Amino acid sequence: MTGAPPVKRPLVLVVDDEPGIQSLIGETLSQAGFEVEAVSTGQEAVTRFPLLKPDLVLMDVLLPGMNGFAACSLLRRLPQAAHVPIVFMTSFEDTESVERAYEAGATDFMSKPFNPLILGHRVRYLLRAGAALRELSRSKEHLAHAQHLAQVGSWEWDLAKRQLRVSERAAIILGLSIREFSGSLDEFLSLAPAAVGGLFKSVLEGSFVPHHPSRQDHTLTMPDGEQRTVSLQARALPAEDGRTVVSLTGTVQDITERRRIEEHIHHLAYYDSLTGLPNRLLFRDRAQQALAAAKRHEAMLGILFLDIDRFKFINDSLGHSAGDALLKQVAERIMEAIRASDSVVRPGTSETAGAVARLGGDEFTILLPDLRQPDHASGIARRILSAIANPFLVEGREVFITGSIGISLHPSDGENLEELLKNADTAMYQAKNEGRNNYQFYSRSMNEMAADRLALENDLRRAIERHELRLHYQPLVDIHTGLVIGVEALLRWAHPTRGLLPPGRFVDLVEEIGLGQAVGEWVLETACRETAPWQSADGRPLIVAVNVSNAQFSDRGLVTRLSRLLRETGFASSRLELELTETIMMPQPEEAAAVLQQLKGMGLRLALDDFGTGYSSIGHLRTLPFDTVKIDRSFITEVATNATDATIAEAMITMAHARDLRVLAEGIETVPQLSLLRQLGCDEVQGYLFSPPVPADSIPPLLTGPIVPRG
Ligand SMILES: Nc1nc2c(ncn2[C@@H]2O[C@H](COP(=O)(O)O[C@H]3[C@@H](O)[C@H](n4cnc5c(=O)[nH]c(N)nc54)O[C@@H]3COP(=O)(O)O)[C@@H](O)[C@H]2O)c(=O)[nH]1
């Protein structure tokens, strides 16, 4: 049978050298339900205490050897005895003995001779009080631990006693040199650092209204220079009448870490992690405030919307980490460019924070809150454009970029932020349409253009599947024989309502909406398929020149795709000429040169298009594996009437020939142009004089013999 475990009876240790007293107490307490152990000396009590672990000690004062006071002092040093009640049994009741006993750590006194009838009750009461004290001490320990973890301390100001009590943790948080404080407010103020004193005073002053807790956060500089943010809370405790305040209590919390995390979260939410500039959210917030102020003061406000030209191409060809590094530098350049502007910087300060933001990708906005005239906005736009036009050094390479900026102004271009941003964006697109690297002020007609662009964009997305794309071909003519030796494939879009659109109307859009690869492949495939049967009049295979965009060129799959195309169509690689402009070399010259070598290795022909318009043409002629150089039409238009253009054309031809390259002149429209170019030694020509670009079925008749210049 198992029963409930026997209840453990509390153990009382009796320390008395008189055997009679020992047995009297023993009997009395045993009958009252206690276990009793007795020792005769203080030394014995100290030695046996750790083993016996009594719940209470009854101690005589006069003992042989060590007296009761000394034994009590020693017992109190034992960790097990710290909270055990020690009661002195004495016939001495003089104040000195009482004081000595309490100093030694006594819990209470009992007079000798004692009344056996109440001894048991007294001991029971003292045990209960001891248990309560132990519980209180445990709670205090828990509280101190919790306060330590939460970095919270407490304080209390008793108004009647004019006493301020500051807990140990609060003293630590406040940087006081004492462990805890209990004294007058003036004393506390003299001990505490000035900043802490000031903070306390102001919190106390504002806390006298019952039921209205007050709180102040303050950053204190600690004696070692550490910055600590402290939150001081106070609450008035009212008297029973509910109105008069009897004391103020409160907490002190070290919120340095919390503040740091809050600031970090705030930064993540409101700042762009790459550039450190405000993000869209913060920009909107600041712009709304600036707009409200502009409305209040009937002032002008401007928004600049900057987009980096062809950033996608740079990002794709240089890689994203280089793209990121470039954007960081762009952000710095913009900040530098606007720093000196009083349209951006508040008078008397150098603060530009918030004026510049990165909305995402390669888009930046600049807020001009207090614009005196529109000219100031265009001045800043010019400064930004010229700042970013200087070469950037990215991962050891020089990178050249340009930007397009749209400007909208309040009140003329919009009453609210959405309108102003949309219109600045529209103006930015207009700047792109105007050839990039410029700024445009918004005008109402731009909205129509923007709507038109959007409609065109939507139609373009379906143009391939709806079979609306076409290729036209323009003959490439041998200048000496007049025979058509090749054709250039030129893209057209047979738009269902707008008619046949030239590439100038849509090729940039093709790239921008990410259709560059798909359209490029369609052009290559169609050109190979449509021109496969064509031959020149002298039986030589006819060359087919196809324009390859920069984005297409920088795509890593180009070489593989071209090999597959040639394999699948059976088209001779020696007949396919890729027309590339010098700008393919801009972001990564070494990688571009390697791709050119690969293409050359496949047997393809390479033509350098728009020659003369780039930035380092001569260098490219010397080092890259081109077969043909196409002199840009801008040098040909006046070649027969302008001696300078003729000299330039001649120099280009001489240079190209020195490298064994063939030279083709574009845009021949007149016989004098043709004659002069023949005289200058040009090899091939292309232009309206012979034929404009025409549909595929119009080409075969032109291949039968020398082409006749049009009247
Ligand atoms: N990535 C691709 N780009 C392409 C493709 N097809 C064309 N393009 C690019 O569009 C540019 C404009 O082409 P287009 O409007 O077809 O103009 C060509 C000719 O029509 C024009 N030309 C030819 N001769 C004359 C002339 O005597 N006078 C005159 N005013 N214009 C003439 O020149 C354009 C051909 O130039 P080029 O390519 O430099 O040889 C075009 O430049 C391409 O960049 C495509 O499929 N993909």
The ligand as a MOL file (V3000), in Angstrom:
LIG
                    3D

  0  0  0     0  0            999 V3000
M  V30 BEGIN CTAB
M  V30 COUNTS 47 52 0 0 0
M  V30 BEGIN ATOM
M  V30 1 N 18.7750 46.3990 -84.3740 0
M  V30 2 C 18.2490 46.6170 -85.5750 0
M  V30 3 N 18.2610 47.8440 -86.0740 0
M  V30 4 C 17.7380 48.0350 -87.2690 0
M  V30 5 C 17.1640 47.0050 -88.0100 0
M  V30 6 N 16.7180 47.5180 -89.1850 0
M  V30 7 C 17.0010 48.8000 -89.1530 0
M  V30 8 N 17.6160 49.1280 -87.9960 0
M  V30 9 C 18.1240 50.4060 -87.5790 0
M  V30 10 O 17.2710 51.4230 -87.9310 0
M  V30 11 C 18.0180 52.4560 -88.5340 0
M  V30 12 C 17.1490 53.1480 -89.5420 0
M  V30 13 O 16.8250 52.2520 -90.5620 0
M  V30 14 P 15.9660 52.6980 -91.8040 0
M  V30 15 O 14.9270 53.6530 -91.3640 0
M  V30 16 O 15.5970 51.4590 -92.4860 0
M  V30 17 O 17.0140 53.5120 -92.6060 0
M  V30 18 C 17.9630 52.8470 -93.3830 0
M  V30 19 C 17.8520 53.3150 -94.7900 0
M  V30 20 O 16.5300 53.4420 -95.1930 0
M  V30 21 C 18.5550 54.6420 -94.7190 0
M  V30 22 N 19.0640 55.0250 -95.9970 0
M  V30 23 C 19.6860 54.2660 -96.9380 0
M  V30 24 N 20.0320 55.0020 -97.9900 0
M  V30 25 C 19.6300 56.2700 -97.7700 0
M  V30 26 C 19.7300 57.4650 -98.4630 0
M  V30 27 O 20.2260 57.5330 -99.5700 0
M  V30 28 N 19.2020 58.5720 -97.9020 0
M  V30 29 C 18.6090 58.5310 -96.6530 0
M  V30 30 N 18.1050 59.6490 -96.1680 0
M  V30 31 N 18.5240 57.3900 -95.9540 0
M  V30 32 C 19.0210 56.2650 -96.4870 0
M  V30 33 O 19.6500 54.4410 -93.8680 0
M  V30 34 C 19.3260 53.3910 -92.9420 0
M  V30 35 C 20.3610 52.3300 -93.0440 0
M  V30 36 O 21.3800 52.7070 -92.1960 0
M  V30 37 P 22.4830 51.6920 -91.6810 0
M  V30 38 O 21.8170 50.6650 -90.8280 0
M  V30 39 O 23.3840 52.5570 -90.8780 0
M  V30 40 O 23.1020 51.0880 -92.8540 0
M  V30 41 C 19.2220 51.7860 -89.1180 0
M  V30 42 O 20.3270 52.6800 -89.2050 0
M  V30 43 C 19.4620 50.6600 -88.1730 0
M  V30 44 O 20.3670 51.0980 -87.1930 0
M  V30 45 C 17.1610 45.7110 -87.4320 0
M  V30 46 O 16.6980 44.7430 -88.0260 0
M  V30 47 N 17.7270 45.5520 -86.2370 0
M  V30 END ATOM
M  V30 BEGIN BOND
M  V30 1 1 1 2
M  V30 2 2 2 3
M  V30 3 1 2 47
M  V30 4 1 3 4
M  V30 5 2 4 5
M  V30 6 1 4 8
M  V30 7 1 5 6
M  V30 8 1 5 45
M  V30 9 2 6 7
M  V30 10 1 7 8
M  V30 11 1 8 9
M  V30 12 1 9 10
M  V30 13 1 9 43
M  V30 14 1 10 11
M  V30 15 1 11 12
M  V30 16 1 11 41
M  V30 17 1 12 13
M  V30 18 1 13 14
M  V30 19 2 14 15
M  V30 20 1 14 16
M  V30 21 1 14 17
M  V30 22 1 17 18
M  V30 23 1 18 19
M  V30 24 1 18 34
M  V30 25 1 19 20
M  V30 26 1 19 21
M  V30 27 1 21 22
M  V30 28 1 21 33
M  V30 29 1 22 23
M  V30 30 1 22 32
M  V30 31 2 23 24
M  V30 32 1 24 25
M  V30 33 1 25 26
M  V30 34 2 25 32
M  V30 35 2 26 27
M  V30 36 1 26 28
M  V30 37 1 28 29
M  V30 38 1 29 30
M  V30 39 2 29 31
M  V30 40 1 31 32
M  V30 41 1 33 34
M  V30 42 1 34 35
M  V30 43 1 35 36
M  V30 44 1 36 37
M  V30 45 2 37 38
M  V30 46 1 37 39
M  V30 47 1 37 40
M  V30 48 1 41 42
M  V30 49 1 41 43
M  V30 50 1 43 44
M  V30 51 2 45 46
M  V30 52 1 45 47
M  V30 END BOND
M  V30 END CTAB
M  END
